Amino acid sequence: MLAWLRPQVAAGTAPARDPVHESDGLDDEEGRDVPVPLYQAKAEFFRMLGHPVRIRVLELLQDGPMPVRDLLTEIDVEAPALSQQLAVLRRSGIVNSSREGSTVVYTLAGGDVRDLMQAARRILTEMLAGQNELLAELRDTETAGR
């Protein structure tokens, strides 16, 4: 079952079947199929990503496995805050952790996460470029109006 949807299924608040929308067919605690519309699963997925520390962790892990101590060095947060965000990512299945002696090392769970982060960067770059073009146009019209 998709980890970010578990609380809804367990609480019985997963939406009723909507035949118009796709479903991932999650199971409830008794093993019954509890369909969740694809759009809702996607919304929950993006909500799970919706924290700056989680995004930064995913960006850093694109370059390969990293021990927690290195993540702490790169991300300006206290250890408990990082631990909490890593737990969210781990429970969702988007990162994996392994222990090497006393060191915990994190990795991305798959290449799709890397692709998602690169796509987000491209989208934001395009959005910001569009905003810069609009700003330049506004400045040009302001200057021409004087």
Contacts in CASP RR format, 6 or more apart in sequence:
PFRMAT RR
TARGET T0000
AUTHOR 0000-0000-0000
METHOD contacts of the structure
MODEL  1
MLAWLRPQVAAGTAPARDPVHESDGLDDEEGRDVPVPLYQAKAEFFRMLG
HPVRIRVLELLQDGPMPVRDLLTEIDVEAPALSQQLAVLRRSGIVNSSRE
GSTVVYTLAGGDVRDLMQAARRILTEMLAGQNELLAELRDTETAGR
1 9 0 8 1.000
1 26 0 8 1.000
1 27 0 8 1.000
2 24 0 8 1.000
2 26 0 8 1.000
2 36 0 8 1.000
2 41 0 8 1.000
2 44 0 8 1.000
2 45 0 8 1.000
2 92 0 8 1.000
3 91 0 8 1.000
3 92 0 8 1.000
3 93 0 8 1.000
4 44 0 8 1.000
4 45 0 8 1.000
4 47 0 8 1.000
4 48 0 8 1.000
4 92 0 8 1.000
5 14 0 8 1.000
5 26 0 8 1.000
5 36 0 8 1.000
5 41 0 8 1.000
5 44 0 8 1.000
8 14 0 8 1.000
8 36 0 8 1.000
8 44 0 8 1.000
9 26 0 8 1.000
9 27 0 8 1.000
9 28 0 8 1.000
9 29 0 8 1.000
9 34 0 8 1.000
9 36 0 8 1.000
10 28 0 8 1.000
10 29 0 8 1.000
12 28 0 8 1.000
12 34 0 8 1.000
14 26 0 8 1.000
14 28 0 8 1.000
14 34 0 8 1.000
14 35 0 8 1.000
14 36 0 8 1.000
15 36 0 8 1.000
15 37 0 8 1.000
15 40 0 8 1.000
17 23 0 8 1.000
17 35 0 8 1.000
18 35 0 8 1.000
18 37 0 8 1.000
21 37 0 8 1.000
21 38 0 8 1.000
21 39 0 8 1.000
22 37 0 8 1.000
22 38 0 8 1.000
23 35 0 8 1.000
23 36 0 8 1.000
23 37 0 8 1.000
23 38 0 8 1.000
24 35 0 8 1.000
24 36 0 8 1.000
24 38 0 8 1.000
24 41 0 8 1.000
25 33 0 8 1.000
25 34 0 8 1.000
25 35 0 8 1.000
25 36 0 8 1.000
26 33 0 8 1.000
26 34 0 8 1.000
26 35 0 8 1.000
26 36 0 8 1.000
27 33 0 8 1.000
27 34 0 8 1.000
28 34 0 8 1.000
45 92 0 8 1.000
48 54 0 8 1.000
48 88 0 8 1.000
48 92 0 8 1.000
48 94 0 8 1.000
49 55 0 8 1.000
49 58 0 8 1.000
49 94 0 8 1.000
51 85 0 8 1.000
51 88 0 8 1.000
53 75 0 8 1.000
53 77 0 8 1.000
53 81 0 8 1.000
53 82 0 8 1.000
53 85 0 8 1.000
54 85 0 8 1.000
54 88 0 8 1.000
54 89 0 8 1.000
55 117 0 8 1.000
56 74 0 8 1.000
56 75 0 8 1.000
57 71 0 8 1.000
57 75 0 8 1.000
57 82 0 8 1.000
57 85 0 8 1.000
57 86 0 8 1.000
57 89 0 8 1.000
57 95 0 8 1.000
57 106 0 8 1.000
58 89 0 8 1.000
58 94 0 8 1.000
58 95 0 8 1.000
58 108 0 8 1.000
58 113 0 8 1.000
58 117 0 8 1.000
59 117 0 8 1.000
60 66 0 8 1.000
60 71 0 8 1.000
60 74 0 8 1.000
60 75 0 8 1.000
61 95 0 8 1.000
61 106 0 8 1.000
61 107 0 8 1.000
61 108 0 8 1.000
61 113 0 8 1.000
62 108 0 8 1.000
62 114 0 8 1.000
62 117 0 8 1.000
62 118 0 8 1.000
64 107 0 8 1.000
64 108 0 8 1.000
65 105 0 8 1.000
65 106 0 8 1.000
65 107 0 8 1.000
66 74 0 8 1.000
66 105 0 8 1.000
66 106 0 8 1.000
67 100 0 8 1.000
67 103 0 8 1.000
67 104 0 8 1.000
67 105 0 8 1.000
67 106 0 8 1.000
68 82 0 8 1.000
68 83 0 8 1.000
68 86 0 8 1.000
68 103 0 8 1.000
68 104 0 8 1.000
68 105 0 8 1.000
68 106 0 8 1.000
69 103 0 8 1.000
71 82 0 8 1.000
71 86 0 8 1.000
71 106 0 8 1.000
72 79 0 8 1.000
72 82 0 8 1.000
75 82 0 8 1.000
77 85 0 8 1.000
86 95 0 8 1.000
86 97 0 8 1.000
86 106 0 8 1.000
89 95 0 8 1.000
89 106 0 8 1.000
90 96 0 8 1.000
90 97 0 8 1.000
90 106 0 8 1.000
93 109 0 8 1.000
94 108 0 8 1.000
94 109 0 8 1.000
94 113 0 8 1.000
95 106 0 8 1.000
95 107 0 8 1.000
95 108 0 8 1.000
95 109 0 8 1.000
95 113 0 8 1.000
96 106 0 8 1.000
96 107 0 8 1.000
96 108 0 8 1.000
96 109 0 8 1.000
97 104 0 8 1.000
97 105 0 8 1.000
97 106 0 8 1.000
97 107 0 8 1.000
98 104 0 8 1.000
98 105 0 8 1.000
98 107 0 8 1.000
99 105 0 8 1.000
108 114 0 8 1.000
END
